[in-house]
Amino acid sequence: MNKGLVLLSSITILSALHGQAAAKSEKCNSVSDTTVVNAPKECVWKAVTSADKFDADIKSTEGKEAIVQQKFERIPFYGTVQTTLKITVKENELLSYELIEADKSLKEMSGKWELTPVEQAKTRLKLTSNIEPGLPIPRFLINQFIKGKVRTRLHKTQKLAEELYDKQRKSEISSKVAPGGAP
């Protein structure tokens, strides 16, 4: 028998067993990253909840919860995955999501965006995400993939929030200046 194949099979089995044991604790499987955004939390919130940026389609809303369909592309072993997610919000502070169903064999997908004011016009933005693919994939590979996606989403959201804030400040400045340039 091929020693490489045996080693790969052993690693896969051990990783799956470790994943099952760790599945009881979401912290073990979740990946988090944080950035500081040069914008107040209201602008960051607008960026986080910008559905067009994430290719999301809001299906229903009730109180502080919504059901959305969202497409995720270039997912290893799956390709494009269409999901239905339950979104829960605490406006300008927290947005959490949890998988209801997917068109592929995902067992679980959950996470949250957390916004914390750091100082005037600066917000700490944290994104935590967890995926249980339902396939025998080593946890370290899953987490490496999630880490890249989390960083990309944080960067996109930071950029959008800072652009929104710049537009808001320019609008406020121009509204304070009377026609002809005189204050």
N, C-alpha and C positions, 0 to 999 in steps of 0.2 A: 504494500500500500504506500502511496506517496506521502512522505513525511510532512511536506508543506500542506497538503490537503488535510491531514490529521490535525496539524497545528491550527490551521484556520478554523476547522470545525470545532476544536476545543475552545478556542478563543470566543467563537460565536456562541457556543452553549454556555460558557461561563458568563459572558456578557448578558445573555438573556436571563440567566438565573439571578445575576446581580440586579438586573433591571426589575425583575419580579419582586425581589426583596426590598429594593429601594422604592418601588412604586407606591408603597404606603406613605411615603413622605415626599410631597411635591417638591420640597426644597432640594432634595437630592437630584431630581431630574430637571429642574428648571434652570434656565440660563438668564442672567440679568446683566444689564449694562446701563450706565448712567452718563448723562452729559449735562452741562450747564448751558442753557439757552439764553442769549442776550435779548430777552423779551419778557414782558409780564405774563403771568400765567394765563390770562384771558386770551392772548395771542397764541400762546402755545396750545391751549385747549382747542382753538379754532383749527390749528394745524393737525392736531391729533384726530379730531373728528371730521376732517375733510374726506368724505367718502370717495370722491372722485380720484383722490391721490392713491387710494388703496384698491381701486377697482371693486368697490363694494356697492351692493344694491340693498337699500333698506326695504324690508318686506312688511314690517309692522312695528308699531311702538305702543307701549302702554306704561305710563308712569315713567320710571327711571330705567326701563328695560326696552330693548329693541331686538328684533330678529333681523339679521342681515345675511345676505348671500355674498360670499367673497371668493374670488378665484385666486389661487396661489400657483405661480408658474415655476417651472424648473425645479421641482421637488425630486431629489434623487429617488430612484426606483419607482416613482409614480408619474413623473411628468407634471401635467397640470392637474390640480385638484380643486374641484368645486365644493365649497363647504357652506353649511348653514350654521351660523353662530348666534348664541344668545349674548347680547351685550348689556352690561349693567353700568350705569354711570352715577357719579357724584360730581356734578358739574364743576369744572375748573380744578378738580382734584384727582379723580380716579375714573378710569374706564377699564373694566375687566371683560374678558371674553371667554366663552366656553363652547366647545364643539357640541352641536346637536346631532348633525349628520354630515357625512362626506360621501362623494361618489366613488371613493376608493376605500381601502380597508383601514383607514386611520382609526385607532382605538380611542385616542384622546388628543385634544389640542386645547390649551388654555393659556391664559396670561393676563397681564394687566399693564396699563400705563399709569404712572403715578407722577403728579405734578406737585412740587414743593417750592414756594417762593424762597429765594436765597437772599435777595436784597431788592431794592427798587429796580424794576425792569430786568430782573434776572430770575430764571426759574430752573430748578433742578428737575430734569426729566429722566425717569427710570422706566425701562421696559423689561418686563419679565415674561418669558415664554417657555412653554413645555409642549413637547409633542411625543406621543406614544404611537409609533407607526403601525404596530400590529404585525411587524415583520421581524425576523430574528437578525436585527442589525445591532452591532455593538454600541453601547450607550455613548462611548466617547466619540464615535462618528456622528451620531445624532446630535450631540451637544455641539460639536464643531460646526455642523451645518447651521444649527439654530443661532450660534454665536455670530456667524456671518450675517444672517438675516436680521438679527436684532440690531447689530451695528448699522446696517444699511438703512433700516427703518428709522432708527434714531437720527441718523445723519440727514435723511430726507425731511423728517419732521422738524429738526432744528433749522434747516435751511428755509423751509416754508414759513415757520414761525417768525424768524428774523426778517424775512421779506415782508410779511404782513405787518410787523411792527414798524419797519422802515416806512412803508406806505402810510400807515396810521400817523406817524410823527410828521411826515411831509404834509399830509392833509391838514393836520392841526396847525402847523406853521402857516400854511397858505391861507387858512381861514382866519387867522389872526391879522393878516396883512390886508389892508384895504386896497381896493382897486387903485392902480397907479403907483403901488409900492409904498404908500405912506401908511404907517400904523394907525 
